[in-house]
Each structure stands twice: as structure tokens, then as C-alpha cells.
Amino acid sequence: MAPKHDSNSANPSSHSSYEYAKTNNSEHYDLIVIGSGPAGEKGASQAAYLGRSVLVIDASLAGGAWVNTGTIPSKTLRETALYLSGGRGLGISTPFGRERSVQNLMAMERRIVTRWREKVERGFKELEIKRKTALASFKDPYTLSLSDGTEVTADHFLIATGSRPRPIDFAPVDGECIHDSDTLLRISEIPETMIVLGGGVIGCEYASMMQALGVQVTLLNAHDRLLGWLDSDASTLLEEAFTQSGIVIRHGARAAAVERSSLGVNITLDDGTLAQADMCFLGLGRLPNTEKLNLANAGVKLSKRGTIIVDEFQKTNVDHIYAAGDVVGFPSLASVSMEQGRVATSYMFGEERGALNKLFPYGVYTIPEVSTVGLDEASALREGYDIVTGVADYQKSVRSVMLGAEQGLVKLVVDRKTHRLLGATIVGAQATELIHYAAAVIHYQGTVDEMITFVFNLPTLSVLYKQAASNALHKLNCKESEEFRERSEPL
């Protein structure tokens, strides 16, 4: 548990900030949060629950990239793409043509984004959290200068300014033929062809979404496989699914120049070859939004990557300044960012919430989905575990056949000595939902012996856990691996 942190203890610098506020008639708060994305929203709300005065400053719309340009709109588009193309897996002809405008496709996205943005603002009002729309930068460790010409002071600060798409010098985004994740969702028509640069999370997610919408996608990946951090079996299966959907994948392909042409865009690769498409999408990572904060005036230190360095309670090297979300780097997940915000403001105001739980699921919203929690096979071996793996193919569940989603696997990593579940990786429909069961088993140090005794609804995808656990136990019970024969039956 976190030690008690007395936010009211004597502090000369804090006292001077009160004097400054009093003398200059500037507004003073217990906490100022810069940014209203998932980390900022939840951090502000937690502080308000604790009875603190809170101001949230944001340069744009409430909700940050999570609500307005990132997770919510992109995942809504994914669901639209699945709805329009999902019948194909069942042999049903789904009427979909390019004459459908993106505006029509994004109708649901606009409604959900608006609804969630209003939800964030309503939550601030209900908790009496003050709001300002402005750019903020540090004048000194306790004072912010705002773009509206005013200044505000606080005893504590939470920096939650998020991130933005990484710009590429040789491929300037124009919002017409060359796009990043901020501009793609505003295109006026669906292209016939698209080249995606990047085989990471962003590139893979958008490549699979656009292919599902009828776009011929070519994915250029500078590395040797997709999602290089992912379990190799899962990465291989994802690539097979992409290829079967029609995506063309070129590994070891690095773009050297991207130029507009009368036909769209021409992309010159570092080997001298040329690729052409109607549009190009840049999915080459994101950068933390820190450069306009004047952090040097506050004494806050950055890493070599430009992220803010924090401890397990999200505190920077400056005692009263905390940071959470994408600005602190990995894992840059909305789910983790929310918890980071809560941890930060709980700790700064003496609430014994404890540090951030290091066990969290990682979800990738490709088609099909990917999700992982705990240790994969390679990382478990690196940590010195003697392991076995248990695998269940989606085809062994009749529910996957009903869903027209037979591509997938559940892979478990098990400690040979204790039979404890160490990690799980899932590729397939509803992977980001299914993964939470594995997270719970790992958290409570459950074993595969226990997992095979659980009773699951039928027909479900969840029963694949039981089959994968049985697969692992067969291996554990065999004296020599050569004796193992798979003996699970489809359910």
C-alpha cells in the first residue's frame, strides 16, 4: 500500500504559490490537471471525490484523443466494418459498395463520440470540477500561463496531455492522399487502394479495417513479422488471417519517399522499387505531447524518448507534479491510463490506494482481435521458467463456426513445476473480452488443474480455455514430450 502522503505539510514553495495567487488575483486550486483524456479525466474525478478543488485545462475538446480521434472513433469504425463485411464468413452476400460515403459509415462514430464527450463534460460538472479551454505552459513550478492571457496556480499538477501521430519528414500528412490516424476518419470517400506504412498496432488495426470495407490494402512492414512483440504463433496466425482477407503484406519494406501523383501517391522504397495507391496511411507510432508545456520551467525531467519520467505512483522528479497516460510512455493504453490517473491523485492526497497493478491485458483491435496478458512463451523462458504451453484452435468450438469466425487460437503458458497459469495470448473473435478470464486466473495464482474443472456455458468461445488447459495438462502428465498426442475433442 502507498505510504501516507500529507499534501498539507509545510512547503515554502507551496506557500509562495498561495502568496502569488493572492497578490495577483489569479485562481488557485488544490490540483490542476492538464488534459482531459482518460488519465486526466479519471485523475481529476478521483481528486474531486476526495474533496479537493480541481481545474482541468485542455487545448481542445473534452475526452482527448481517446474520445475524439483515437480509440472510440476507430473502434466504432471497426464495428461498422465488421457489420458490413461479417456476413462473408457465413457465406452470406452483404450489399456494400463504394457509393456508400464515409459520412454514412461514420454516422455511428459521430453519435458515440458526441455522446461520450458530453458524458465527460457532465461528469466534470457533477463533481464541480472547473474547466478551461486553453493551451497551458509552466511559468514556474506552481504557476501555469494560459493562452487566454491568464495565469493559474495550484499545490499539485497532473500532466495528462496525451500523444499525437508521429510525423514523417518524407511523408507530410495532407489530409487528402496522405493520412494519419487523426485525419483518416475524415476522408470524404473510400479509396480503391491504400498503402499502410507500419506493421505495429496502429498500422495493423487500420489495415484490417480498411480491407474489411472493401479497400485493397498493401501493408509495408519494415520488420520481419507483424506485431514483433507478440507471441510468434499468434503473429503468424494474424498474418495468415490478413493474407486470407486479401491484404498484401511486404516485410522488410522501408519507405524512403512518399509523393503525390495524378493517380494518388507514389511510394519509393529503400531498395529502389515503387509502390502506388490511391491513399497512404502512416501508422508509425505516436509522440508524447510535452514540447509546449515548458517543463524546464518546472524542473520536470524527460527520458531520451521525450516521455515524462515517473515512479510507481506517477510522481515526477518534482514532488508536487505527477504525470499519467501516453506522456509517460508504455503501455499507452486508455485502460491503464485511467488507472494511472487514479493512482496519481490518490497518492498525492494521501489515499492508500497502492501502486498501479502491473498485471493488465493488452488488446489490439485488428480483424481478428488480438489480446494478451501476463507472460508469453518467449518472455517466460527469458525469466527462467520451465514451461509448457497449451493451445486450443477456434475451430474446436462450435460457437466460432456459428459466428463465421473459425480463425483463432487460445494459447496458455504454464509453469511446469506449479502448474500455475503464467500468461495467455488469444487471436480471434472477442479476444479482448475473453482475455479477462485469464487475467483473473493469473492474478489469483490459479492452475490449469483448476481450469479444467470449471464449467462454461455452451456453446461459447470461453470453453476454449478448458481445451487449452487440457492440452497443457496432457503435456505435463507425459513423461516424455514424444509420447504426447492431442486428445481434446471439439465442443
C-alpha positions in Angstrom: 0.0 0.0 0.0 1.1 3.6 -0.6 2.5 5.4 2.4 0.5 8.3 3.7 1.4 11.5 1.8 0.5 14.7 3.6 -0.5 17.2 1.0 -1.0 19.9 3.7 2.5 19.6 5.1 4.7 22.8 5.2 6.3 23.6 1.9 7.8 27.0 1.3 7.3 26.8 -2.5 3.7 25.9 -2.0 3.3 28.8 0.4 4.7 31.2 -2.2 2.2 30.0 -4.7 -0.6 31.0 -2.4 1.0 34.4 -1.9 1.3 34.8 -5.7 -2.3 33.9 -6.2 -3.4 36.3 -3.5 -1.3 39.2 -4.8 -2.1 38.7 -8.5 -5.7 37.7 -8.1 -5.1 34.5 -10.1 -7.1 31.4 -9.5 -5.7 28.8 -7.1 -6.6 25.1 -6.8 -5.6 22.0 -4.9 -5.0 20.3 -8.3 -4.7 21.4 -11.9 -5.0 18.7 -14.5 -3.6 19.4 -17.9 -5.5 17.3 -20.4 -9.0 15.7 -20.3 -8.3 12.3 -21.8 -8.6 9.0 -19.9 -5.8 9.8 -17.5 -6.8 13.4 -16.9 -10.5 12.7 -16.6 -10.1 9.9 -14.0 -7.4 11.7 -12.1 -9.5 14.8 -11.8 -12.5 12.8 -10.8 -10.6 10.9 -8.1 -9.3 14.2 -6.6 -12.8 15.7 -6.6 -14.2 12.6 -4.8 -11.6 13.3 -2.2 -13.0 16.8 -1.7 -10.2 18.7 -3.5 -10.7 21.8 -5.7 -9.8 20.8 -9.3 -9.3 22.6 -12.5 -9.0 20.7 -15.8 -7.3 22.6 -18.7 -7.5 21.2 -22.2 -6.5 22.8 -25.5 -9.3 21.2 -27.4 -12.5 19.1 -26.9 -13.1 17.1 -23.7 -12.1 13.5 -23.8 -8.7 13.9 -25.6 -7.7 11.5 -28.4 -9.4 8.6 -26.6 -12.8 10.1 -27.3 -12.3 12.4 -30.3 -9.7 10.9 -32.7 -8.4 7.7 -31.3 -9.8 4.7 -29.5 -13.6 5.3 -29.6 -13.9 6.6 -33.2 -11.5 4.0 -34.6 -13.1 1.1 -32.8 -16.6 2.3 -33.8 -15.4 2.2 -37.4 -14.1 -1.3 -36.8 -17.6 -2.5 -35.6 -19.2 -0.8 -38.7 -16.7 -2.6 -40.9 -17.4 -5.9 -39.2 -21.2 -5.4 -39.5 -20.9 -4.7 -43.2 -18.5 -7.5 -44.0 -19.2 -10.0 -41.3 -21.7 -12.0 -43.4 -19.0 -13.1 -45.8 -17.7 -15.6 -43.2 -21.1 -17.2 -43.2 -21.5 -17.4 -47.0 -24.0 -14.5 -47.0 -23.7 -11.8 -49.6 -23.5 -8.4 -47.8 -24.5 -5.4 -50.0 -21.7 -2.9 -49.7 -20.4 -0.6 -52.4 -18.0 2.3 -52.6 -21.0 4.5 -53.3 -21.6 4.5 -49.5 -20.0 7.7 -48.3 -17.7 7.7 -45.3 -20.0 10.1 -43.8 -22.7 7.4 -43.8 -20.3 4.8 -42.5 -19.2 7.2 -39.7 -22.7 8.1 -38.6 -22.5 5.8 -35.6 -19.0 7.1 -34.8 -20.2 10.7 -34.7 -23.1 9.8 -32.4 -20.9 7.8 -30.0 -18.1 10.4 -29.9 -20.6 13.2 -29.2 -22.3 11.2 -26.5 -19.1 10.3 -24.7 -17.7 13.8 -25.0 -20.8 15.1 -23.3 -20.5 12.3 -20.7 -17.1 13.6 -19.8 -18.2 17.2 -19.5 -21.3 16.1 -17.5 -19.1 14.2 -15.1 -16.9 17.3 -14.5 -20.0 19.4 -13.8 -21.5 16.9 -11.4 -18.2 16.8 -9.4 -17.9 20.6 -9.5 -14.6 20.3 -11.5 -13.8 23.6 -13.1 -12.9 23.7 -16.8 -10.8 25.9 -19.1 -10.1 25.5 -22.8 -6.6 26.9 -23.4 -3.0 25.9 -24.0 -1.1 25.7 -20.8 2.6 26.0 -20.1 4.6 26.2 -16.8 5.8 29.7 -15.8 7.3 28.2 -12.7 6.8 25.0 -10.7 3.5 26.3 -9.2 2.2 28.6 -12.0 0.7 28.0 -15.4 0.4 30.6 -18.1 -2.6 30.1 -20.3 -3.1 31.0 -24.0 -6.0 33.3 -23.0 -3.6 35.6 -21.2 -4.4 34.4 -17.6 -2.4 32.5 -15.1 -3.5 29.9 -12.6 -1.7 28.3 -9.6 -2.0 25.0 -7.7 -0.5 22.9 -5.0 -0.4 19.9 -7.3 -0.4 19.2 -11.0 -1.2 16.2 -13.1 0.1 16.2 -16.7 -2.0 14.1 -18.9 -1.6 15.8 -22.3 -1.6 12.5 -24.3 0.2 11.9 -27.6 -0.1 12.6 -31.3 0.7 10.6 -34.5 4.4 10.6 -35.2 5.2 12.9 -38.2 7.4 11.5 -41.0 9.6 14.0 -42.8 9.4 12.4 -46.2 5.6 11.9 -45.9 3.8 15.1 -44.8 0.2 14.5 -44.0 -2.1 16.5 -46.3 -5.5 15.0 -45.2 -6.3 14.1 -48.8 -3.9 11.4 -50.1 -1.6 11.0 -47.2 -3.2 10.4 -43.8 -2.5 9.5 -40.2 -5.0 8.4 -37.5 -6.1 11.9 -36.9 -7.1 12.6 -40.5 -8.2 9.2 -41.9 -11.6 9.2 -40.2 -12.5 12.4 -42.0 -12.0 11.2 -45.6 -14.8 12.0 -48.0 -14.8 8.8 -49.9 -13.5 5.2 -49.6 -10.4 4.7 -51.8 -10.0 1.7 -54.1 -6.4 1.0 -52.9 -4.4 2.0 -49.8 -0.8 1.5 -48.7 -0.3 1.3 -44.9 3.2 2.1 -43.6 3.9 0.1 -40.4 3.3 -3.4 -39.0 2.6 -2.3 -35.4 -0.6 -1.8 -33.6 -1.9 1.3 -35.4 -0.9 0.0 -38.9 -2.4 -3.4 -38.4 -5.7 -2.1 -36.9 -6.4 0.3 -39.8 -5.1 -2.1 -42.5 -7.6 -4.8 -41.4 -10.5 -2.2 -41.0 -10.0 -0.7 -44.4 -9.7 -4.2 -46.1 -13.0 -5.2 -44.5 -14.5 -2.1 -46.0 -13.5 -3.2 -49.5 -10.3 -1.4 -49.9 -7.3 -3.3 -51.4 -4.7 -2.8 -48.8 -0.9 -3.3 -49.1 0.9 -3.2 -45.7 4.6 -2.3 -45.8 6.3 -3.6 -42.7 10.0 -2.6 -42.0 10.4 -5.7 -39.7 10.2 -9.4 -40.3 6.8 -10.0 -38.8 3.6 -8.3 -37.7 3.5 -7.0 -34.1 7.0 -8.1 -33.3 6.4 -8.0 -29.6 3.6 -10.6 -29.9 3.9 -14.4 -29.3 5.2 -15.8 -32.6 2.4 -18.3 -33.1 -0.1 -15.5 -32.6 1.7 -13.2 -35.0 1.8 -16.0 -37.6 -1.9 -16.7 -37.3 -2.7 -13.0 -37.6 -0.7 -12.7 -40.7 -2.5 -15.7 -42.2 -5.8 -14.1 -41.4 -4.7 -10.8 -43.0 -3.5 -12.6 -46.1 -6.7 -14.6 -46.5 -8.7 -11.4 -46.2 -6.8 -10.1 -49.2 -4.2 -7.8 -47.5 -0.8 -7.8 -49.3 2.0 -7.9 -46.8 5.6 -6.9 -47.6 8.1 -7.5 -44.8 11.4 -5.8 -44.7 10.0 -2.9 -46.8 11.1 0.6 -45.7 9.6 3.7 -47.4 12.1 6.3 -48.4 9.8 8.8 -50.1 6.1 9.4 -50.4 4.9 11.7 -53.2 1.5 12.7 -54.5 0.8 11.9 -58.1 -2.1 12.2 -60.6 -3.1 8.7 -59.5 -2.8 9.2 -55.8 0.5 8.5 -54.1 3.8 7.0 -55.2 5.9 5.4 -52.5 9.6 4.8 -53.2 11.2 2.0 -51.1 14.8 2.0 -49.9 15.5 -0.8 -52.3 14.6 1.4 -55.2 11.2 -0.2 -56.0 8.0 1.8 -56.4 4.5 1.2 -54.9 1.4 3.1 -55.9 -2.1 3.5 -54.3 -5.0 6.0 -54.1 -4.1 6.7 -50.4 -1.3 6.2 -48.0 -1.8 5.7 -44.2 1.0 6.4 -41.8 0.9 4.0 -38.8 4.4 4.5 -37.4 3.7 5.3 -33.8 3.0 8.3 -31.7 4.9 11.1 -29.8 4.1 12.4 -26.3 2.7 15.9 -26.2 5.2 17.6 -23.9 7.1 20.2 -26.0 4.7 23.1 -25.4 4.5 22.7 -21.6 7.8 24.4 -20.9 8.6 21.6 -18.4 12.1 23.0 -17.9 10.5 25.9 -16.0 9.0 23.4 -13.6 12.2 21.3 -13.4 10.4 18.1 -14.7 12.8 15.6 -16.3 12.2 13.7 -19.6 13.5 10.4 -20.9 15.5 10.1 -24.1 12.3 9.3 -25.9 10.7 12.5 -24.7 8.3 10.9 -22.2 8.0 12.1 -18.6 9.8 10.0 -16.1 7.6 8.9 -13.2 7.8 6.5 -10.3 5.2 3.7 -9.4 2.8 6.4 -8.1 3.1 8.5 -11.3 5.2 11.2 -9.5 7.8 13.0 -11.4 11.2 14.2 -10.0 9.3 17.3 -8.7 7.3 16.3 -5.6 4.0 18.1 -6.4 3.9 17.3 -10.2 2.6 14.0 -11.5 2.1 12.6 -15.0 -0.1 9.8 -16.4 -1.2 8.4 -19.8 0.7 8.5 -23.1 3.1 11.2 -21.9 4.8 8.6 -19.6 5.2 6.1 -22.5 4.5 2.3 -22.3 1.9 0.9 -22.4 -0.1 3.9 -23.8 -3.4 2.1 -23.2 -6.6 4.0 -22.3 -7.4 1.4 -19.7 -4.0 1.7 -18.0 -4.0 5.5 -18.4 -7.3 5.7 -16.4 -5.7 3.7 -13.5 -2.5 5.8 -13.7 -4.6 9.0 -13.2 -6.5 7.5 -10.3 -3.3 6.2 -8.7 -1.6 9.6 -9.1 -4.3 11.7 -7.4 -5.0 9.1 -4.7 -1.4 9.1 -3.7 -0.8 12.9 -3.9 -3.8 13.4 -1.5 -2.9 10.6 1.0 -5.4 8.0 -0.1 -4.0 4.5 0.4 -4.8 3.0 -3.0 -1.4 1.5 -3.7 0.7 1.5 -6.9 -0.6 0.6 -10.3 -1.3 -3.2 -10.8 1.4 -4.4 -13.1 -0.8 -7.2 -14.5 -3.0 -5.8 -17.2 -4.4 -7.1 -20.5 -3.2 -5.7 -23.9 -5.7 -5.6 -26.6 -5.2 -5.0 -30.4 -8.4 -4.3 -32.3 -7.4 -5.9 -35.6 -9.7 -8.2 -37.5 -9.4 -10.7 -36.0 -8.7 -9.3 -32.5 -5.6 -10.0 -30.5 -5.2 -9.8 -26.8 -2.5 -10.9 -24.3 -1.9 -10.9 -20.5 0.9 -12.0 -18.4 4.0 -13.8 -19.9 4.1 -15.2 -23.4 6.2 -18.2 -24.2 9.4 -16.2 -25.1 9.3 -13.9 -22.1 8.6 -16.8 -19.7 11.7 -18.6 -21.0 13.7 -15.4 -20.6 12.6 -15.2 -17.0 13.9 -18.7 -16.3 10.6 -20.6 -16.1 10.4 -24.2 -17.1 7.1 -24.1 -19.1 4.7 -26.0 -21.2 2.1 -24.4 -23.5 -1.5 -25.4 -24.1 -3.2 -24.4 -27.3 -6.8 -24.6 -28.5 -7.9 -23.8 -32.0 -11.0 -21.8 -32.5 -12.3 -24.5 -34.9 -12.7 -26.7 -31.8 -15.6 -24.5 -30.6 -18.8 -24.8 -32.4 -19.6 -21.2 -31.4 -16.8 -20.0 -33.6 -18.4 -21.9 -36.6 -21.7 -20.3 -35.8 -20.1 -16.8 -35.8 -18.3 -17.5 -39.0 -15.0 -16.8 -37.2 -13.0 -20.0 -37.2 -9.6 -18.4 -37.4 -8.2 -18.1 -33.9 -6.3 -19.7 -31.1 -6.1 -19.6 -27.3 -2.5 -20.2 -26.1 -1.7 -20.7 -22.4 1.8 -20.5 -20.8 2.0 -22.8 -17.7 4.8 -23.3 -15.1 5.8 -26.9 -15.2 6.6 -27.1 -11.5 3.5 -25.5 -10.0 1.0 -25.8 -12.9 0.2 -22.1 -12.4 -1.0 -20.1 -15.4 1.7 -17.5 -16.2 0.1 -15.9 -19.3 -2.3 -16.2 -22.2 -2.5 -15.0 -25.7 -5.6 -15.0 -27.8 -6.2 -14.3 -31.5 -9.7 -14.4 -32.8 -13.2 -13.1 -32.4 -13.9 -11.5 -28.9 -10.3 -11.9 -27.9 -10.3 -8.6 -26.0 -13.3 -9.8 -23.9 -12.1 -13.4 -23.4 -8.7 -12.3 -22.0 -10.1 -11.1 -18.7 -10.8 -14.6 -17.5 -7.1 -15.5 -17.9 -6.1 -12.3 -16.1 -8.2 -13.3 -13.1 -6.7 -16.8 -13.0 -3.2 -15.4 -13.2 -4.0 -12.8 -10.5 -5.3 -15.4 -8.1 -2.4 -17.8 -8.9 -4.8 -20.4 -10.4 -3.6 -23.6 -12.1 -4.6 -25.5 -15.2 -5.7 -28.3 -13.0 -8.4 -26.0 -11.6 -9.2 -24.5 -15.1 -10.3 -27.9 -16.4 -12.8 -28.3 -13.6 -14.6 -25.0 -14.5 -18.0 -25.4 -16.2 -18.6 -23.0 -19.1 -21.8 -22.1 -20.9 -22.2 -24.0 -24.2 -21.9 -23.0 -27.0 -19.3 -20.4 -26.2 -15.8 -19.4 -27.1 -14.8 -19.4 -23.4 -14.8 -23.2 -23.4 -11.5 -22.9 -25.5 -9.8 -22.2 -22.2 -10.8 -25.6 -20.9 -9.5 -27.2 -24.0 -6.2 -25.3 -23.9 -5.8 -26.2 -20.2 -6.4 -29.8 -21.0 -3.8 -29.7 -23.8 -1.3 -28.3 -21.3 -2.1 -30.9 -18.7 -1.6 -33.7 -21.2 1.9 -32.4 -21.9 2.6 -32.1 -18.2 1.4 -35.6 -17.5 3.6 -37.2 -20.2 7.0 -38.4 -19.1 8.5 -37.5 -22.5 7.2 -35.0 -24.9 7.4 -37.5 -27.8 4.6 -39.5 -26.1 2.2 -36.6 -26.2 -0.8 -36.9 -28.6 -3.5 -34.3 -28.7 -6.7 -35.9 -27.2 -9.1 -33.0 -26.9 -12.4 -33.1 -28.7 -14.4 -30.3 -30.4 -17.1 -28.8 -28.3 
